[in-house]
Amino acid sequence: MSSNASPLTPRILAALVAVYLIWGSTYLAIKVTLQDLTPFLMASSRFLVAGALLYAFALWRGAPQPTARQWRNSTILGALLLLMGHGGVVFAQQWVPSSLAALAVASMPIWATVIAWLGGRKSSRLDLLGIGAGFVGVVLLNLDGGILGAGLGALALLLAPIAWAWGSMLARELDLPKGLMISAAQMLTGGALLAVAALLHGEPWPARITLWPALCWVWQVVGGSIVAYTAYLYLLEKVRPALATSYAFVNPVIAVLLGVGLAGEVLDPWGWAGTVVIVGAVAVITLNKR
């Protein structure tokens, strides 16, 4: 039996639950952490700590250190995925509710398909249908205020999934470390770039960090950056790609439910309509991949 045909064992189900729930919950965790920490400082410290832990663990497991070329390539991806991608989301969440931020990020597979199409790759009718529906969903989110009312946050949230899609596609062509070291190298380089962004942005060190923001920061480090990412790598090895990447249209649902249920965020009817349309569009594009 091929690895992509593996049955849904308890370990695979646990990995799916981890990716769905943990990554879906990090948007609300970011919102809470921003109460005490500035955006780029928070993101930088998260990835530097998680990257250092993964780097030490990978070395302990006998992984070779990245070459100079691999460090350079990791820096390129760290800039696209973590500085522009994740950093843009964190910056935007100063003004944008966590539920809307998650929905905007969910458009990443749509942008990946657009970039591939612009690069000369043929797109199926289902892909084109998903792209069209995705943009309709974004329009619906912006009716009655929505994301566009966030100013610079709206621009950051527009660029973030584009940068993430570009970095994800570029990663297939670059010489990178193997195993956990690929994640560790990107987190360390991306975290360093985010630290530079925090310095240029003039972000001060917090005078104090209260309990809930501190716990949410730890949750991002341990849950979002280490546990969920490791679970995702395991899924890529054990299940078909469509199932492994199904987080793209499950995470927004989790984020919306948590934002509305726990943080008191409000989605008007247009927001709920945009949620359904975007999740459906991402599902069409993701499940259509061969």
C-alpha positions in Angstrom: 0.0 0.0 0.0 1.4 3.4 -0.9 1.9 6.1 1.7 -0.8 8.2 0.1 -3.4 5.4 0.6 -2.7 5.0 4.3 -5.8 4.3 6.4 -7.0 6.9 9.0 -5.1 5.5 11.9 -5.3 7.1 15.4 -2.0 8.9 14.8 -3.1 10.3 11.5 -6.4 11.5 13.0 -4.5 13.1 15.9 -2.3 14.9 13.4 -5.3 16.2 11.5 -6.9 17.4 14.7 -3.7 19.2 15.7 -3.4 21.0 12.3 -7.0 21.9 12.2 -7.5 23.1 15.7 -4.1 24.5 16.6 -3.5 26.5 13.4 -7.1 27.6 13.5 -6.7 28.9 17.0 -3.5 30.8 16.5 -5.4 33.8 15.0 -7.2 34.4 18.3 -3.9 33.8 20.2 -2.3 36.5 18.1 -5.1 38.9 18.9 -4.7 38.3 22.6 -0.9 38.5 22.6 -1.1 41.9 20.8 -2.6 43.3 24.0 1.0 43.4 25.5 3.4 42.8 22.6 4.0 44.7 19.4 3.4 42.8 16.2 6.9 42.3 14.7 8.5 41.8 18.2 5.9 39.1 19.0 6.4 37.3 15.7 10.2 37.6 15.9 10.4 36.2 19.4 8.0 33.4 18.5 10.0 32.1 15.6 13.4 32.6 17.1 12.5 30.6 20.1 10.7 27.8 18.1 13.5 27.8 15.5 16.2 27.5 18.2 14.4 24.6 19.9 13.9 22.7 16.6 17.5 23.4 15.5 18.9 21.9 18.7 16.5 18.9 18.5 17.4 18.3 14.8 21.2 18.4 15.6 20.6 16.0 18.6 18.8 13.7 16.1 22.0 13.8 13.9 20.8 16.1 11.2 23.6 17.9 9.3 23.9 21.6 9.6 22.6 23.6 6.6 25.2 24.7 4.0 25.8 28.3 3.2 23.6 27.9 0.1 20.8 26.4 2.1 21.0 29.2 4.7 20.7 31.7 1.9 17.7 30.0 0.4 16.2 29.6 3.8 16.6 33.4 4.3 14.7 34.0 1.0 11.8 31.8 2.1 12.0 33.3 5.6 11.4 36.7 4.0 8.5 35.6 1.9 6.8 33.2 4.3 7.5 34.7 7.8 8.4 38.3 7.3 5.9 39.2 4.6 3.4 36.4 5.0 3.0 35.9 8.8 4.4 39.3 9.6 1.7 40.9 7.4 -1.0 39.0 9.2 0.2 39.9 12.7 0.6 43.6 11.7 -3.0 43.6 10.2 -4.5 42.0 13.3 -3.9 45.3 15.2 -7.0 46.5 13.3 -8.6 43.5 11.7 -10.6 40.9 13.7 -9.0 37.4 13.9 -11.9 35.8 12.0 -11.4 38.1 8.9 -7.7 37.7 9.1 -8.0 34.0 8.9 -10.4 34.2 5.9 -8.0 36.5 4.1 -5.1 34.1 4.6 -7.4 31.2 3.4 -7.2 32.8 0.0 -3.5 31.6 -0.3 -4.3 28.6 -2.6 -6.3 31.0 -4.8 -3.2 33.2 -5.2 -1.0 30.2 -5.8 -3.2 29.2 -8.7 -3.1 32.7 -10.1 0.7 32.9 -9.8 1.0 29.5 -11.5 -1.4 30.6 -14.3 0.6 33.8 -14.8 3.8 31.6 -15.0 2.3 29.7 -17.9 0.8 26.7 -16.2 -2.6 25.7 -17.5 -5.6 25.9 -15.2 -8.6 23.7 -15.3 -12.1 25.0 -15.4 -12.5 24.1 -11.7 -9.4 26.1 -10.9 -10.8 29.1 -12.7 -14.2 28.6 -11.0 -12.4 28.6 -7.6 -10.4 31.7 -8.4 -13.5 33.6 -9.5 -15.5 32.5 -6.5 -12.6 33.4 -4.2 -12.5 36.9 -5.4 -16.3 37.2 -5.0 -15.8 36.1 -1.4 -13.2 38.8 -0.8 -15.6 41.4 -2.2 -18.3 40.2 0.1 -16.0 40.5 3.1 -15.4 44.1 2.2 -19.0 45.1 1.9 -20.2 47.2 4.8 -16.7 48.1 5.9 -15.0 44.7 6.3 -11.2 44.5 5.7 -11.0 47.7 3.7 -11.7 49.8 6.7 -8.4 48.8 8.2 -6.1 51.1 6.1 -2.5 49.8 6.2 -3.8 46.6 7.8 -5.9 45.9 4.7 -2.8 46.3 2.4 -0.7 44.0 4.7 -3.5 41.4 4.7 -3.7 41.5 0.9 0.0 41.1 0.4 0.5 38.4 3.1 -1.2 35.4 1.3 0.4 36.4 -2.0 3.9 36.3 -0.4 3.0 33.0 1.3 1.8 31.5 -2.0 4.9 32.8 -3.8 7.3 31.4 -1.1 5.5 28.0 -1.0 5.9 27.6 -4.8 9.5 28.8 -4.8 10.4 26.3 -2.0 9.9 23.5 -4.5 12.8 24.8 -6.6 15.4 25.7 -4.0 18.1 23.7 -2.3 17.0 23.4 1.3 17.8 21.4 4.4 16.0 18.2 5.1 13.5 17.1 7.8 13.0 19.3 10.8 16.0 21.4 9.8 14.2 23.0 6.9 11.6 24.4 9.4 14.3 25.4 11.9 16.4 27.3 9.4 13.4 29.2 8.0 12.2 30.1 11.5 15.7 31.4 12.6 16.2 33.4 9.4 12.6 34.7 9.3 12.7 35.5 13.0 15.9 37.5 12.5 14.3 39.5 9.6 11.2 40.1 11.8 13.5 41.4 14.6 15.0 43.9 12.1 11.4 44.9 11.1 10.6 45.5 14.8 13.7 47.6 15.2 12.9 49.7 12.1 9.3 50.0 13.2 10.5 51.4 16.5 8.7 48.8 18.6 9.6 49.0 22.3 10.2 46.1 24.6 7.0 45.6 26.7 7.1 47.0 30.2 5.2 43.9 31.4 3.4 40.9 30.0 0.2 39.8 31.7 -0.9 36.2 32.1 -3.2 35.6 29.1 -1.0 37.3 26.4 2.0 35.3 27.8 0.1 32.0 27.6 -1.0 32.8 24.1 2.6 33.5 23.1 3.7 30.2 24.5 0.8 28.5 22.6 2.0 30.0 19.3 5.6 28.8 20.0 4.8 25.3 21.2 1.4 24.6 19.5 1.5 26.6 16.3 5.3 26.6 15.4 6.4 23.2 16.7 3.5 20.7 17.3 1.2 21.7 14.4 4.0 22.1 11.9 5.5 18.7 12.8 2.0 17.2 12.5 1.7 18.7 9.0 5.0 17.2 7.9 3.8 13.8 9.2 0.6 14.2 7.2 2.5 15.1 4.0 4.3 11.8 4.3 1.4 9.6 5.3 -1.8 10.8 3.5 -2.8 12.1 0.1 -1.9 15.8 -0.5 -5.6 16.9 -0.7 -6.2 15.6 2.9 -2.9 17.1 4.2 -3.6 20.5 2.8 -7.3 20.5 3.8 -6.3 22.8 6.7 -6.6 25.7 4.2 -10.4 25.6 4.3 -10.8 24.2 7.9 -8.7 26.7 9.7 -10.9 29.7 8.8 -13.9 28.0 10.1 -12.2 27.3 13.4 -10.9 30.9 13.6 -14.3 32.4 12.8 -16.0 30.2 15.5 -13.4 31.1 18.1 -13.4 34.8 17.2 -17.2 35.1 17.3 -17.7 32.8 20.3 -14.8 33.8 22.6 -13.6 37.2 21.5 -17.0 38.7 20.8 -16.2 39.5 17.2 -19.1 40.2 14.9 -19.6 39.1 11.3 -22.5 40.8 9.5 -24.5 38.8 6.9 -22.0 39.8 4.1 -19.2 38.5 6.3 -20.9 35.1 6.7 -21.6 35.0 3.0 -18.0 35.7 2.2 -16.9 33.0 4.7 -19.0 30.4 2.9 -17.8 31.5 -0.6 -14.1 31.7 0.3 -14.0 28.3 2.1 -15.9 26.7 -0.8 -13.5 28.3 -3.4 -10.4 27.1 -1.5 -12.0 23.6 -1.2 -12.6 23.5 -5.0 -9.0 24.5 -5.8 -7.3 22.3 -3.1 -9.3 19.1 -3.8 -8.9 19.6 -7.6 -5.1 19.3 -7.3 -3.6 16.1 -8.8 
